[in-house]
């Protein structure tokens, strides 16, 4: 399954958890096409691993989705995981 290079969050999630909005950025998001929006700082913790601080892009996501975890998170988590994601 292809991954997106950078984590993408919905605007509603960004409003609740982001630590400030930054410059606009455009990223390729595989099946979602290109996503363009402001960047935000967020902390993401997956499967009991320590939280990672990343810069995510705020963008439109399919109905009901709040976040697409990108390679910026997955590549940093893989060395910590006992199984591949």
PDB file of N, CA, C and O in Angstrom:
ATOM      1  N   UNK A   1       0.842  -1.177   0.000  1.00  0.00           N
ATOM      2  CA  UNK A   1       0.000   0.000   0.000  1.00  0.00           C
ATOM      3  C   UNK A   1       0.891   1.246   0.000  1.00  0.00           C
ATOM      4  O   UNK A   1       1.797   1.356   0.826  1.00  0.00           O
ATOM      5  N   UNK A   2       0.641   2.180  -0.916  1.00  0.00           N
ATOM      6  CA  UNK A   2       1.478   3.377  -0.971  1.00  0.00           C
ATOM      7  C   UNK A   2       1.259   4.265   0.247  1.00  0.00           C
ATOM      8  O   UNK A   2       0.163   4.319   0.805  1.00  0.00           O
ATOM      9  N   UNK A   3       2.299   4.946   0.641  1.00  0.00           N
ATOM     10  CA  UNK A   3       2.162   5.889   1.742  1.00  0.00           C
ATOM     11  C   UNK A   3       2.260   7.305   1.210  1.00  0.00           C
ATOM     12  O   UNK A   3       2.789   7.535   0.123  1.00  0.00           O
ATOM     13  N   UNK A   4       1.754   8.242   1.971  1.00  0.00           N
ATOM     14  CA  UNK A   4       1.883   9.652   1.626  1.00  0.00           C
ATOM     15  C   UNK A   4       3.118  10.178   2.350  1.00  0.00           C
ATOM     16  O   UNK A   4       3.448   9.695   3.433  1.00  0.00           O
ATOM     17  N   UNK A   5       3.802  11.154   1.770  1.00  0.00           N
ATOM     18  CA  UNK A   5       5.061  11.600   2.371  1.00  0.00           C
ATOM     19  C   UNK A   5       4.883  12.322   3.707  1.00  0.00           C
ATOM     20  O   UNK A   5       5.748  12.225   4.578  1.00  0.00           O
ATOM     21  N   UNK A   6       3.807  13.022   3.875  1.00  0.00           N
ATOM     22  CA  UNK A   6       3.609  13.817   5.082  1.00  0.00           C
ATOM     23  C   UNK A   6       2.228  13.528   5.657  1.00  0.00           C
ATOM     24  O   UNK A   6       1.273  13.296   4.917  1.00  0.00           O
ATOM     25  N   UNK A   7       2.132  13.546   6.972  1.00  0.00           N
ATOM     26  CA  UNK A   7       0.854  13.324   7.645  1.00  0.00           C
ATOM     27  C   UNK A   7      -0.118  14.444   7.285  1.00  0.00           C
ATOM     28  O   UNK A   7       0.259  15.613   7.211  1.00  0.00           O
ATOM     29  N   UNK A   8      -1.375  14.064   7.064  1.00  0.00           N
ATOM     30  CA  UNK A   8      -2.434  15.015   6.724  1.00  0.00           C
ATOM     31  C   UNK A   8      -3.507  14.917   7.808  1.00  0.00           C
ATOM     32  O   UNK A   8      -3.900  13.817   8.197  1.00  0.00           O
ATOM     33  N   UNK A   9      -3.975  16.053   8.291  1.00  0.00           N
ATOM     34  CA  UNK A   9      -5.034  16.081   9.295  1.00  0.00           C
ATOM     35  C   UNK A   9      -6.196  16.909   8.769  1.00  0.00           C
ATOM     36  O   UNK A   9      -6.013  17.827   7.970  1.00  0.00           O
ATOM     37  N   UNK A  10      -7.395  16.570   9.232  1.00  0.00           N
ATOM     38  CA  UNK A  10      -8.581  17.337   8.846  1.00  0.00           C
ATOM     39  C   UNK A  10      -8.567  18.680   9.576  1.00  0.00           C
ATOM     40  O   UNK A  10      -7.908  18.832  10.604  1.00  0.00           O
ATOM     41  N   UNK A  11      -9.290  19.635   9.040  1.00  0.00           N
ATOM     42  CA  UNK A  11      -9.340  20.952   9.674  1.00  0.00           C
ATOM     43  C   UNK A  11      -9.991  20.875  11.052  1.00  0.00           C
ATOM     44  O   UNK A  11      -9.594  21.605  11.960  1.00  0.00           O
ATOM     45  N   UNK A  12     -10.986  20.002  11.222  1.00  0.00           N
ATOM     46  CA  UNK A  12     -11.639  19.896  12.532  1.00  0.00           C
ATOM     47  C   UNK A  12     -10.684  19.327  13.585  1.00  0.00           C
ATOM     48  O   UNK A  12     -10.701  19.771  14.733  1.00  0.00           O
ATOM     49  N   UNK A  13      -9.852  18.349  13.208  1.00  0.00           N
ATOM     50  CA  UNK A  13      -8.873  17.811  14.148  1.00  0.00           C
ATOM     51  C   UNK A  13      -7.791  18.850  14.435  1.00  0.00           C
ATOM     52  O   UNK A  13      -7.373  19.013  15.582  1.00  0.00           O
ATOM     53  N   UNK A  14      -7.345  19.544  13.409  1.00  0.00           N
ATOM     54  CA  UNK A  14      -6.309  20.568  13.595  1.00  0.00           C
ATOM     55  C   UNK A  14      -6.772  21.646  14.569  1.00  0.00           C
ATOM     56  O   UNK A  14      -5.989  22.109  15.399  1.00  0.00           O
ATOM     57  N   UNK A  15      -8.022  22.045  14.476  1.00  0.00           N
ATOM     58  CA  UNK A  15      -8.549  23.066  15.384  1.00  0.00           C
ATOM     59  C   UNK A  15      -8.503  22.604  16.831  1.00  0.00           C
ATOM     60  O   UNK A  15      -8.335  23.420  17.738  1.00  0.00           O
ATOM     61  N   UNK A  16      -8.653  21.289  17.058  1.00  0.00           N
ATOM     62  CA  UNK A  16      -8.682  20.754  18.431  1.00  0.00           C
ATOM     63  C   UNK A  16      -7.297  20.473  18.997  1.00  0.00           C
ATOM     64  O   UNK A  16      -7.093  20.642  20.199  1.00  0.00           O
ATOM     65  N   UNK A  17      -6.329  20.046  18.171  1.00  0.00           N
ATOM     66  CA  UNK A  17      -5.064  19.551  18.732  1.00  0.00           C
ATOM     67  C   UNK A  17      -3.805  20.266  18.261  1.00  0.00           C
ATOM     68  O   UNK A  17      -2.738  20.060  18.839  1.00  0.00           O
ATOM     69  N   UNK A  18      -3.898  21.091  17.238  1.00  0.00           N
ATOM     70  CA  UNK A  18      -2.687  21.699  16.671  1.00  0.00           C
ATOM     71  C   UNK A  18      -2.117  22.791  17.560  1.00  0.00           C
ATOM     72  O   UNK A  18      -2.832  23.461  18.305  1.00  0.00           O
ATOM     73  N   UNK A  19      -0.807  22.943  17.452  1.00  0.00           N
ATOM     74  CA  UNK A  19      -0.100  23.999  18.176  1.00  0.00           C
ATOM     75  C   UNK A  19       0.298  25.099  17.196  1.00  0.00           C
ATOM     76  O   UNK A  19       1.483  25.298  16.931  1.00  0.00           O
ATOM     77  N   UNK A  20      -0.676  25.802  16.668  1.00  0.00           N
ATOM     78  CA  UNK A  20      -0.418  26.904  15.754  1.00  0.00           C
ATOM     79  C   UNK A  20      -0.369  26.495  14.299  1.00  0.00           C
ATOM     80  O   UNK A  20       0.076  25.397  13.964  1.00  0.00           O
ATOM     81  N   UNK A  21      -0.828  27.382  13.441  1.00  0.00           N
ATOM     82  CA  UNK A  21      -0.844  27.150  12.004  1.00  0.00           C
ATOM     83  C   UNK A  21       0.349  27.836  11.360  1.00  0.00           C
ATOM     84  O   UNK A  21       0.739  28.930  11.767  1.00  0.00           O
ATOM     85  N   UNK A  22       0.930  27.187  10.348  1.00  0.00           N
ATOM     86  CA  UNK A  22       2.103  27.725   9.666  1.00  0.00           C
ATOM     87  C   UNK A  22       1.833  28.006   8.204  1.00  0.00           C
ATOM     88  O   UNK A  22       0.688  28.202   7.798  1.00  0.00           O
ATOM     89  N   UNK A  23       2.891  28.025   7.417  1.00  0.00           N
ATOM     90  CA  UNK A  23       2.800  28.313   5.993  1.00  0.00           C
ATOM     91  C   UNK A  23       2.039  27.234   5.251  1.00  0.00           C
ATOM     92  O   UNK A  23       1.948  26.093   5.705  1.00  0.00           O
ATOM     93  N   UNK A  24       1.496  27.606   4.107  1.00  0.00           N
ATOM     94  CA  UNK A  24       0.783  26.666   3.261  1.00  0.00           C
ATOM     95  C   UNK A  24       1.785  25.758   2.551  1.00  0.00           C
ATOM     96  O   UNK A  24       2.880  26.186   2.186  1.00  0.00           O
ATOM     97  N   UNK A  25       1.394  24.502   2.363  1.00  0.00           N
ATOM     98  CA  UNK A  25       2.252  23.523   1.687  1.00  0.00           C
ATOM     99  C   UNK A  25       1.358  22.608   0.842  1.00  0.00           C
ATOM    100  O   UNK A  25       0.208  22.349   1.196  1.00  0.00           O
ATOM    101  N   UNK A  26       1.894  22.135  -0.255  1.00  0.00           N
ATOM    102  CA  UNK A  26       1.190  21.206  -1.126  1.00  0.00           C
ATOM    103  C   UNK A  26       1.966  19.891  -1.149  1.00  0.00           C
ATOM    104  O   UNK A  26       3.177  19.885  -1.371  1.00  0.00           O
ATOM    105  N   UNK A  27       1.265  18.776  -0.920  1.00  0.00           N
ATOM    106  CA  UNK A  27       1.916  17.466  -0.944  1.00  0.00           C
ATOM    107  C   UNK A  27       1.090  16.503  -1.791  1.00  0.00           C
ATOM    108  O   UNK A  27      -0.137  16.595  -1.846  1.00  0.00           O
ATOM    109  N   UNK A  28       1.786  15.579  -2.449  1.00  0.00           N
ATOM    110  CA  UNK A  28       1.110  14.506  -3.161  1.00  0.00           C
ATOM    111  C   UNK A  28       0.608  13.496  -2.136  1.00  0.00           C
ATOM    112  O   UNK A  28       1.349  13.098  -1.237  1.00  0.00           O
ATOM    113  N   UNK A  29      -0.635  13.088  -2.268  1.00  0.00           N
ATOM    114  CA  UNK A  29      -1.233  12.194  -1.285  1.00  0.00           C
ATOM    115  C   UNK A  29      -1.810  10.949  -1.925  1.00  0.00           C
ATOM    116  O   UNK A  29      -2.900  10.510  -1.559  1.00  0.00           O
ATOM    117  N   UNK A  30      -1.091  10.375  -2.877  1.00  0.00           N
ATOM    118  CA  UNK A  30      -1.526   9.118  -3.498  1.00  0.00           C
ATOM    119  C   UNK A  30      -2.939   9.199  -4.035  1.00  0.00           C
ATOM    120  O   UNK A  30      -3.232  10.039  -4.886  1.00  0.00           O
ATOM    121  N   UNK A  31      -3.828   8.329  -3.546  1.00  0.00           N
ATOM    122  CA  UNK A  31      -5.192   8.289  -4.075  1.00  0.00           C
ATOM    123  C   UNK A  31      -5.998   9.547  -3.751  1.00  0.00           C
ATOM    124  O   UNK A  31      -7.052   9.766  -4.349  1.00  0.00           O
ATOM    125  N   UNK A  32      -5.526  10.374  -2.821  1.00  0.00           N
ATOM    126  CA  UNK A  32      -6.244  11.612  -2.495  1.00  0.00           C
ATOM    127  C   UNK A  32      -5.875  12.751  -3.442  1.00  0.00           C
ATOM    128  O   UNK A  32      -6.477  13.823  -3.378  1.00  0.00           O
ATOM    129  N   UNK A  33      -4.896  12.534  -4.316  1.00  0.00           N
ATOM    130  CA  UNK A  33      -4.433  13.592  -5.205  1.00  0.00           C
ATOM    131  C   UNK A  33      -3.468  14.511  -4.464  1.00  0.00           C
ATOM    132  O   UNK A  33      -2.738  14.058  -3.583  1.00  0.00           O
ATOM    133  N   UNK A  34      -3.457  15.771  -4.805  1.00  0.00           N
ATOM    134  CA  UNK A  34      -2.615  16.752  -4.116  1.00  0.00           C
ATOM    135  C   UNK A  34      -3.445  17.407  -3.026  1.00  0.00           C
ATOM    136  O   UNK A  34      -4.609  17.752  -3.228  1.00  0.00           O
ATOM    137  N   UNK A  35      -2.827  17.571  -1.877  1.00  0.00           N
ATOM    138  CA  UNK A  35      -3.479  18.233  -0.751  1.00  0.00           C
ATOM    139  C   UNK A  35      -2.701  19.503  -0.461  1.00  0.00           C
ATOM    140  O   UNK A  35      -1.482  19.468  -0.292  1.00  0.00           O
ATOM    141  N   UNK A  36      -3.403  20.622  -0.404  1.00  0.00           N
ATOM    142  CA  UNK A  36      -2.760  21.897  -0.125  1.00  0.00           C
ATOM    143  C   UNK A  36      -3.471  22.549   1.047  1.00  0.00           C
ATOM    144  O   UNK A  36      -4.698  22.646   1.083  1.00  0.00           O
ATOM    145  N   UNK A  37      -2.664  22.997   2.011  1.00  0.00           N
ATOM    146  CA  UNK A  37      -3.228  23.674   3.160  1.00  0.00           C
ATOM    147  C   UNK A  37      -2.136  24.135   4.087  1.00  0.00           C
ATOM    148  O   UNK A  37      -0.956  23.890   3.836  1.00  0.00           O
ATOM    149  N   UNK A  38      -2.522  24.806   5.165  1.00  0.00           N
ATOM    150  CA  UNK A  38      -1.524  25.262   6.130  1.00  0.00           C
ATOM    151  C   UNK A  38      -0.891  24.076   6.852  1.00  0.00           C
ATOM    152  O   UNK A  38      -1.481  22.999   6.937  1.00  0.00           O
ATOM    153  N   UNK A  39       0.302  24.288   7.364  1.00  0.00           N
ATOM    154  CA  UNK A  39       0.944  23.255   8.173  1.00  0.00           C
ATOM    155  C   UNK A  39       0.619  23.501   9.639  1.00  0.00           C
ATOM    156  O   UNK A  39       0.363  24.634  10.047  1.00  0.00           O
ATOM    157  N   UNK A  40       0.632  22.431  10.426  1.00  0.00           N
ATOM    158  CA  UNK A  40       0.391  22.508  11.865  1.00  0.00           C
ATOM    159  C   UNK A  40       1.343  21.562  12.579  1.00  0.00           C
ATOM    160  O   UNK A  40       1.742  20.539  12.023  1.00  0.00           O
ATOM    161  N   UNK A  41       1.701  21.894  13.784  1.00  0.00           N
ATOM    162  CA  UNK A  41       2.518  21.012  14.623  1.00  0.00           C
ATOM    163  C   UNK A  41       1.578  20.151  15.450  1.00  0.00           C
ATOM    164  O   UNK A  41       0.688  20.666  16.128  1.00  0.00           O
ATOM    165  N   UNK A  42       1.779  18.819  15.394  1.00  0.00           N
ATOM    166  CA  UNK A  42       0.978  17.883  16.183  1.00  0.00           C
ATOM    167  C   UNK A  42       1.886  16.806  16.764  1.00  0.00           C
ATOM    168  O   UNK A  42       2.971  16.545  16.244  1.00  0.00           O
ATOM    169  N   UNK A  43       1.434  16.192  17.839  1.00  0.00           N
ATOM    170  CA  UNK A  43       2.112  15.029  18.426  1.00  0.00           C
ATOM    171  C   UNK A  43       1.278  13.807  18.121  1.00  0.00           C
ATOM    172  O   UNK A  43       0.059  13.824  18.291  1.00  0.00           O
ATOM    173  N   UNK A  44       1.930  12.740  17.668  1.00  0.00           N
ATOM    174  CA  UNK A  44       1.233  11.504  17.307  1.00  0.00           C
ATOM    175  C   UNK A  44       1.872  10.347  18.047  1.00  0.00           C
ATOM    176  O   UNK A  44       3.088  10.164  17.998  1.00  0.00           O
ATOM    177  N   UNK A  45       1.043   9.558  18.741  1.00  0.00           N
ATOM    178  CA  UNK A  45       1.521   8.346  19.415  1.00  0.00           C
ATOM    179  C   UNK A  45       0.748   7.163  18.842  1.00  0.00           C
ATOM    180  O   UNK A  45      -0.480   7.192  18.767  1.00  0.00           O
ATOM    181  N   UNK A  46       1.476   6.121  18.439  1.00  0.00           N
ATOM    182  CA  UNK A  46       0.864   4.935  17.848  1.00  0.00           C
ATOM    183  C   UNK A  46       1.350   3.702  18.584  1.00  0.00           C
ATOM    184  O   UNK A  46       2.548   3.527  18.806  1.00  0.00           O
ATOM    185  N   UNK A  47       0.412   2.850  18.960  1.00  0.00           N
ATOM    186  CA  UNK A  47       0.714   1.523  19.495  1.00  0.00           C
ATOM    187  C   UNK A  47       1.693   1.544  20.672  1.00  0.00           C
ATOM    188  O   UNK A  47       2.623   0.739  20.724  1.00  0.00           O
ATOM    189  N   UNK A  48       1.480   2.465  21.616  1.00  0.00           N
ATOM    190  CA  UNK A  48       2.293   2.494  22.818  1.00  0.00           C
ATOM    191  C   UNK A  48       3.690   3.066  22.657  1.00  0.00           C
ATOM    192  O   UNK A  48       4.453   3.087  23.623  1.00  0.00           O
ATOM    193  N   UNK A  49       4.047   3.530  21.470  1.00  0.00           N
ATOM    194  CA  UNK A  49       5.354   4.153  21.245  1.00  0.00           C
ATOM    195  C   UNK A  49       5.335   5.585  21.764  1.00  0.00           C
ATOM    196  O   UNK A  49       4.265   6.179  21.903  1.00  0.00           O
ATOM    197  N   UNK A  50       6.500   6.142  22.049  1.00  0.00           N
ATOM    198  CA  UNK A  50       6.535   7.544  22.468  1.00  0.00           C
ATOM    199  C   UNK A  50       5.937   8.445  21.387  1.00  0.00           C
ATOM    200  O   UNK A  50       6.036   8.149  20.196  1.00  0.00           O
ATOM    201  N   UNK A  51       5.323   9.535  21.809  1.00  0.00           N
ATOM    202  CA  UNK A  51       4.731  10.478  20.856  1.00  0.00           C
ATOM    203  C   UNK A  51       5.819  11.130  20.013  1.00  0.00           C
ATOM    204  O   UNK A  51       6.907  11.435  20.501  1.00  0.00           O
ATOM    205  N   UNK A  52       5.505  11.335  18.751  1.00  0.00           N
ATOM    206  CA  UNK A  52       6.401  12.014  17.820  1.00  0.00           C
ATOM    207  C   UNK A  52       5.805  13.367  17.467  1.00  0.00           C
ATOM    208  O   UNK A  52       4.615  13.469  17.172  1.00  0.00           O
ATOM    209  N   UNK A  53       6.624  14.397  17.497  1.00  0.00           N
ATOM    210  CA  UNK A  53       6.190  15.712  17.056  1.00  0.00           C
ATOM    211  C   UNK A  53       6.469  15.826  15.564  1.00  0.00           C
ATOM    212  O   UNK A  53       7.605  15.647  15.123  1.00  0.00           O
ATOM    213  N   UNK A  54       5.424  16.126  14.785  1.00  0.00           N
ATOM    214  CA  UNK A  54       5.575  16.252  13.338  1.00  0.00           C
ATOM    215  C   UNK A  54       4.852  17.501  12.852  1.00  0.00           C
ATOM    216  O   UNK A  54       3.988  18.055  13.532  1.00  0.00           O
ATOM    217  N   UNK A  55       5.233  17.919  11.663  1.00  0.00           N
ATOM    218  CA  UNK A  55       4.519  18.996  10.980  1.00  0.00           C
ATOM    219  C   UNK A  55       3.597  18.336   9.972  1.00  0.00           C
ATOM    220  O   UNK A  55       4.052  17.666   9.045  1.00  0.00           O
ATOM    221  N   UNK A  56       2.292  18.529  10.158  1.00  0.00           N
ATOM    222  CA  UNK A  56       1.296  17.929   9.277  1.00  0.00           C
ATOM    223  C   UNK A  56       0.694  19.011   8.382  1.00  0.00           C
ATOM    224  O   UNK A  56       0.811  20.205   8.660  1.00  0.00           O
ATOM    225  N   UNK A  57       0.052  18.573   7.312  1.00  0.00           N
ATOM    226  CA  UNK A  57      -0.656  19.481   6.418  1.00  0.00           C
ATOM    227  C   UNK A  57      -2.148  19.343   6.693  1.00  0.00           C
ATOM    228  O   UNK A  57      -2.662  18.231   6.817  1.00  0.00           O
ATOM    229  N   UNK A  58      -2.834  20.465   6.787  1.00  0.00           N
ATOM    230  CA  UNK A  58      -4.291  20.461   6.971  1.00  0.00           C
ATOM    231  C   UNK A  58      -4.926  20.379   5.593  1.00  0.00           C
ATOM    232  O   UNK A  58      -4.624  21.184   4.711  1.00  0.00           O
ATOM    233  N   UNK A  59      -5.808  19.401   5.412  1.00  0.00           N
ATOM    234  CA  UNK A  59      -6.428  19.240   4.100  1.00  0.00           C
ATOM    235  C   UNK A  59      -7.749  18.524   4.180  1.00  0.00           C
ATOM    236  O   UNK A  59      -8.123  17.988   5.224  1.00  0.00           O
ATOM    237  N   UNK A  60      -8.459  18.521   3.056  1.00  0.00           N
ATOM    238  CA  UNK A  60      -9.732  17.815   2.961  1.00  0.00           C
ATOM    239  C   UNK A  60      -9.464  16.322   2.887  1.00  0.00           C
ATOM    240  O   UNK A  60      -8.646  15.866   2.087  1.00  0.00           O
ATOM    241  N   UNK A  61     -10.157  15.564   3.727  1.00  0.00           N
ATOM    242  CA  UNK A  61     -10.027  14.107   3.747  1.00  0.00           C
ATOM    243  C   UNK A  61     -11.382  13.481   3.442  1.00  0.00           C
ATOM    244  O   UNK A  61     -12.410  14.144   3.577  1.00  0.00           O
ATOM    245  N   UNK A  62     -11.399  12.208   3.032  1.00  0.00           N
ATOM    246  CA  UNK A  62     -12.672  11.543   2.780  1.00  0.00           C
ATOM    247  C   UNK A  62     -13.576  11.592   4.010  1.00  0.00           C
ATOM    248  O   UNK A  62     -13.099  11.677   5.141  1.00  0.00           O
ATOM    249  N   UNK A  63     -14.865  11.539   3.778  1.00  0.00           N
ATOM    250  CA  UNK A  63     -15.860  11.636   4.849  1.00  0.00           C
ATOM    251  C   UNK A  63     -15.516  10.720   6.027  1.00  0.00           C
ATOM    252  O   UNK A  63     -15.302   9.520   5.852  1.00  0.00           O
ATOM    253  N   UNK A  64     -15.466  11.294   7.206  1.00  0.00           N
ATOM    254  CA  UNK A  64     -15.217  10.526   8.416  1.00  0.00           C
ATOM    255  C   UNK A  64     -13.756  10.384   8.801  1.00  0.00           C
ATOM    256  O   UNK A  64     -13.459  10.044   9.946  1.00  0.00           O
ATOM    257  N   UNK A  65     -12.836  10.633   7.883  1.00  0.00           N
ATOM    258  CA  UNK A  65     -11.408  10.507   8.192  1.00  0.00           C
ATOM    259  C   UNK A  65     -10.919  11.768   8.889  1.00  0.00           C
ATOM    260  O   UNK A  65     -11.277  12.880   8.499  1.00  0.00           O
ATOM    261  N   UNK A  66     -10.109  11.593   9.910  1.00  0.00           N
ATOM    262  CA  UNK A  66      -9.543  12.722  10.642  1.00  0.00           C
ATOM    263  C   UNK A  66      -8.053  12.888  10.384  1.00  0.00           C
ATOM    264  O   UNK A  66      -7.512  13.984  10.533  1.00  0.00           O
ATOM    265  N   UNK A  67      -7.380  11.787   9.990  1.00  0.00           N
ATOM    266  CA  UNK A  67      -5.939  11.843   9.804  1.00  0.00           C
ATOM    267  C   UNK A  67      -5.485  10.745   8.855  1.00  0.00           C
ATOM    268  O   UNK A  67      -6.030   9.642   8.850  1.00  0.00           O
ATOM    269  N   UNK A  68      -4.477  11.068   8.050  1.00  0.00           N
ATOM    270  CA  UNK A  68      -3.753  10.077   7.254  1.00  0.00           C
ATOM    271  C   UNK A  68      -2.313  10.144   7.748  1.00  0.00           C
ATOM    272  O   UNK A  68      -1.640  11.162   7.585  1.00  0.00           O
ATOM    273  N   UNK A  69      -1.847   9.056   8.351  1.00  0.00           N
ATOM    274  CA  UNK A  69      -0.493   9.026   8.898  1.00  0.00           C
ATOM    275  C   UNK A  69       0.479   8.801   7.742  1.00  0.00           C
ATOM    276  O   UNK A  69       0.362   7.830   6.994  1.00  0.00           O
ATOM    277  N   UNK A  70       1.425   9.703   7.611  1.00  0.00           N
ATOM    278  CA  UNK A  70       2.352   9.667   6.483  1.00  0.00           C
ATOM    279  C   UNK A  70       3.682   9.019   6.820  1.00  0.00           C
ATOM    280  O   UNK A  70       3.931   8.593   7.948  1.00  0.00           O
ATOM    281  N   UNK A  71       4.520   8.960   5.810  1.00  0.00           N
ATOM    282  CA  UNK A  71       5.854   8.377   5.963  1.00  0.00           C
ATOM    283  C   UNK A  71       6.698   9.150   6.968  1.00  0.00           C
ATOM    284  O   UNK A  71       7.628   8.591   7.549  1.00  0.00           O
ATOM    285  N   UNK A  72       6.384  10.438   7.185  1.00  0.00           N
ATOM    286  CA  UNK A  72       7.130  11.216   8.166  1.00  0.00           C
ATOM    287  C   UNK A  72       7.004  10.624   9.570  1.00  0.00           C
ATOM    288  O   UNK A  72       7.904  10.787  10.393  1.00  0.00           O
ATOM    289  N   UNK A  73       5.905   9.945   9.846  1.00  0.00           N
ATOM    290  CA  UNK A  73       5.702   9.265  11.129  1.00  0.00           C
ATOM    291  C   UNK A  73       6.130   7.802  11.027  1.00  0.00           C
ATOM    292  O   UNK A  73       6.878   7.308  11.871  1.00  0.00           O
ATOM    293  N   UNK A  74       5.652   7.115   9.993  1.00  0.00           N
ATOM    294  CA  UNK A  74       5.905   5.679   9.871  1.00  0.00           C
ATOM    295  C   UNK A  74       7.392   5.347   9.801  1.00  0.00           C
ATOM    296  O   UNK A  74       7.839   4.376  10.411  1.00  0.00           O
ATOM    297  N   UNK A  75       8.160   6.144   9.063  1.00  0.00           N
ATOM    298  CA  UNK A  75       9.599   5.876   8.948  1.00  0.00           C
ATOM    299  C   UNK A  75      10.316   6.033  10.281  1.00  0.00           C
ATOM    300  O   UNK A  75      11.306   5.348  10.538  1.00  0.00           O
ATOM    301  N   UNK A  76       9.827   6.923  11.122  1.00  0.00           N
ATOM    302  CA  UNK A  76      10.448   7.109  12.439  1.00  0.00           C
ATOM    303  C   UNK A  76       9.997   6.050  13.442  1.00  0.00           C
ATOM    304  O   UNK A  76      10.709   5.773  14.407  1.00  0.00           O
ATOM    305  N   UNK A  77       8.823   5.457  13.226  1.00  0.00           N
ATOM    306  CA  UNK A  77       8.314   4.432  14.145  1.00  0.00           C
ATOM    307  C   UNK A  77       8.830   3.037  13.837  1.00  0.00           C
ATOM    308  O   UNK A  77       8.997   2.228  14.750  1.00  0.00           O
ATOM    309  N   UNK A  78       9.083   2.745  12.580  1.00  0.00           N
ATOM    310  CA  UNK A  78       9.462   1.376  12.199  1.00  0.00           C
ATOM    311  C   UNK A  78      10.605   0.796  13.019  1.00  0.00           C
ATOM    312  O   UNK A  78      10.512  -0.365  13.417  1.00  0.00           O
ATOM    313  N   UNK A  79      11.679   1.533  13.297  1.00  0.00           N
ATOM    314  CA  UNK A  79      12.763   0.947  14.118  1.00  0.00           C
ATOM    315  C   UNK A  79      12.315   0.581  15.529  1.00  0.00           C
ATOM    316  O   UNK A  79      12.945  -0.265  16.163  1.00  0.00           O
ATOM    317  N   UNK A  80      11.244   1.192  16.043  1.00  0.00           N
ATOM    318  CA  UNK A  80      10.763   0.940  17.400  1.00  0.00           C
ATOM    319  C   UNK A  80       9.775  -0.228  17.447  1.00  0.00           C
ATOM    320  O   UNK A  80       9.547  -0.806  18.509  1.00  0.00           O
ATOM    321  N   UNK A  81       9.195  -0.572  16.307  1.00  0.00           N
ATOM    322  CA  UNK A  81       8.124  -1.563  16.264  1.00  0.00           C
ATOM    323  C   UNK A  81       8.691  -2.970  16.139  1.00  0.00           C
ATOM    324  O   UNK A  81       9.694  -3.200  15.463  1.00  0.00           O
ATOM    325  N   UNK A  82       8.021  -3.906  16.810  1.00  0.00           N
ATOM    326  CA  UNK A  82       8.445  -5.309  16.699  1.00  0.00           C
ATOM    327  C   UNK A  82       7.917  -5.939  15.415  1.00  0.00           C
ATOM    328  O   UNK A  82       8.477  -6.924  14.933  1.00  0.00           O
ATOM    329  N   UNK A  83       6.833  -5.373  14.850  1.00  0.00           N
ATOM    330  CA  UNK A  83       6.290  -5.861  13.583  1.00  0.00           C
ATOM    331  C   UNK A  83       6.187  -4.684  12.629  1.00  0.00           C
ATOM    332  O   UNK A  83       6.028  -3.541  13.058  1.00  0.00           O
ATOM    333  N   UNK A  84       6.277  -4.962  11.348  1.00  0.00           N
ATOM    334  CA  UNK A  84       6.178  -3.917  10.348  1.00  0.00           C
ATOM    335  C   UNK A  84       4.759  -3.387  10.299  1.00  0.00           C
ATOM    336  O   UNK A  84       3.808  -4.152  10.457  1.00  0.00           O
ATOM    337  N   UNK A  85       4.600  -2.085  10.084  1.00  0.00           N
ATOM    338  CA  UNK A  85       3.265  -1.478  10.014  1.00  0.00           C
ATOM    339  C   UNK A  85       2.612  -1.772   8.697  1.00  0.00           C
ATOM    340  O   UNK A  85       1.484  -1.341   8.458  1.00  0.00           O
TER     341      UNK A  85
END
